[in-house]
Amino acid sequence: MPIRGGGGVVGTHGAEKHTGDVIPDADQDFGGYRLKGLKRMNTIPVAADIGTDGLVLYGVDSGKTVTAYGNAQIDTAQSKFSGASGLFDGAGDYLSLADSADWYFGTGDFTIDFWVRFNALPVSGGVQNIVCQFIDSNNYWRFSLYNRAGTLEWHFLTRSGGVDIIYVPENPTLLVNTWYHVALVRSGNSFYIFQDGTQLGTTDTDADSVPDLAATLKIAMLGALYEYYFNGWLDEVRISKGIARWTSNFTPPTASYKWDAYTVLLLHMDGTDGSQTFIDSSAITGRLYVNIDGFVKYVELT
């Protein structure tokens, strides 16, 4: 894609689409120029805004459509980052996104991670679902918190044709009204569950494929037959496809996520208190500006 400016075309950038609002910290090959750093602005920048060795993004989030149900809403009383989170009352609140090839993981690497704060934990035999695709009781995948006879269990369960083909359970320690970072990771045939950067239990091995389901993606509930509503707050919900972000213990994120080419869903849960508008920030439409020798050039992002 051409980078255009006062001097005409000055180079090309190989990607037709950027999927994030911050380019990784490493230097980037941008039309033959080695540049680093990126800041985001709401007004069209000039050279002085950008500096001599930087980039500016000017655009709007244009990811997938998110539909809120029940009383699912933005809550500014609780947050991990940015002063807001998603509030779900455990009684009919959830988010839904249309079916997409992005939810088909197959045998590839993927990561589902989020910040969670429970208002109430599941009772014995109860389940609170975080994210899933659900056709019926015989065909689904889900990442949930389960209370197995008094013992809490994070588990990733995949069922196809009525058979459980992938089951990854690990036991956490959880309290209500406490924020936790949780990550489910697949790397090759290895599955990991991390809580606050520490791996829970042992690495599970399974070569089975997560099936391609013709179903919506749901957050904070499972499906019509087994509702399994989540009761609490979620922040920074991210699904990454094609990458295992962690395979050993790590320091939990200290700021809001920045998208990259692997991010297929990113919910910052930001907005006005009580709003039922949830924005997916996994894509952007706008322009990426660069200051080259005092001239501002840009590339269209579509």
Steps between C-alpha positions, in 0.01 A plus 500: 500500500651839409607754758386830359591854594615833365769336294276228353561133552808451714482130578270206552384309803442128462186466716159588364350512847633590842316344793593704803562847634867458591770345284739274699794674667756356260604715204269463202585480130263770372551560131872444532530734799586359842266660749386432852239622744136579444253729669132543431327834441142614449600791274694486175868541594771728366873433493551656842251257652684198368862581564795390292483129570141399560156415370153632573177309457187698414190287474214319664453149634316290243503146631216250524150595608430418865138467619414531869210309656319539830661764717858444381654846528808714545576566867733779611482395867739210433785460254845356458608760245361817342231563759229261381416132460213279383240418767292181482246422772477122454135512394464542125799725424737406218670616180468339157701523178419344163664178392841558342792301366697673777333272755614186317823401674545149358830361625671839485640713778264740674463700819191618688577740781315753713475671837217374719344607831227279643205643685402145595667166434308200363334280760572127516416349162471846347677649201573858397602522137745759370513434124365233267350390173192286558275321249338252738592276793693271264701759309683790666822631646514707815735651756324504836532498878341189652437409864561127521360395840656801672822515298529777242623403154590709199443279201510507123255243368442412136218262404429373147225256408421444867860400584736705717809525281703762692481549876750722680420546872708688758415602857539865605462688826249781454329760716213732416568870440859436390644553152681206338671466164414166338643351180423183307778415255549233236849448359515207261345212694567660840233685699568737788284696742660794679362712783679824584791383288551169681422171331232300677565128535686328219513529122225299330573327170235447233537480121128534424360781290261764630216458246368764265160577650229700325411693814523846650772580748358570845661671796364457854257213421492164323180428309126461513504156662769576757510870564795505745497878537807679634456721809760775527722727295722439194771724360742473208344191343725387216504206259821442306519253213825352368708578808565345840569819695638324808637151562674571833435724797485872422428839652133587442431797271530839669301704247224466243579267213641624170381311197717317253453278195397202717220681685156395371298641792588777743245642742641780715158531666536878495222755470237695690362354822185299428558488125418177322735582213803271491775569245727240344841662446652217295496709180522864402407721207694821440849618414847429631716812477879525494737797508771451238752785483238750615233380255191321630414189301218256564365157414129421490385228740192310382 
